[in-house]
């Protein structure tokens, strides 16, 4: 259990950990269940709002505990209702977290971060321009959800690990976080998506876990030569090995894999590229998400025209009917895919996109 000065931090504690805390201060065990509900499923921003707890107990909690010490340092709301939060952990490190809502769906999706910065160096991604600092702990990962819920008073229904960092390079804490999401927040495993640039050994590890999670793969090119131009990880885990691990995942878990493909003008957006992609993915159970490139400061890539995007989509549909062009959310507040920069120290402009 974590202590803040002399106070206990409750964020991230499971029911049995809360029971230990509660009985440790001489309170009846059932109080833990009440507190647990207020933390994860109601959610209350302060102890005084936890109305089914006695006044005396609330006073005691105020003296010895805090819900979280992580703070919102900036909050931006986009025209489409997307909210981007800049959060600061007690050690001064910051991450971005995005909340997306959809007009016709009741879903509230949190796009969360797993690392402060990232080591992957993908050419098209804003996070790659930051210095990597450290992995987040499971508690810090779920605090992102807790804080969104506390701020909006609404419950998150879906989670995508598509914020800053590479979740499969912070494997244990990421998995631990999914367990807390599932057990404590009661978010269905099938509503949690882990997106990876392709850390092959950990895709196998995740397969062996056999959870009902969605695995998304950032593919972005149909072959080795093209992919390695924009994703350095391709040199370590080549695309053929990545796809083989996806086949294994899909077979073992019976789950469809989500393929993500950023469309970059005059780079990977030809009909031939689409044809190659169809061949590469033949026999795999997948959904495919086309993500028209979102502009990133200092990067000279461009987004293809809507006609070009449509042609690419039509070619993909020859092999597989369900192709989605990812809705752009929060682009006016730089909260769209790949735009999370966390206001951290930036790497000087020696970095080139092409
Ligand atoms: N590291 C993980 C998750 C973070 S990125 C991964 O690589 O999957 C989440 C998604 O946004 C990935 O598919 C990533 O490739 C994509 N992305 C990054 N920069 C982008 C940009 N400028 N435009 C569109 N999508 C981008």
Boltz pocket constraint, residues with backbone or C-beta under 6 A from the ligand:
constraints:
  - pocket:
      binder: B
      contacts: [[A, 124], [A, 125], [A, 126], [A, 161], [A, 162], [A, 163], [A, 164], [A, 165], [A, 166], [A, 167], [A, 195], [A, 196], [A, 197], [A, 198], [A, 216], [A, 217], [A, 218], [A, 260], [A, 262], [A, 291], [A, 292], [A, 293], [A, 294], [A, 295], [A, 296], [A, 337], [A, 338], [A, 339]]
      max_distance: 6.0
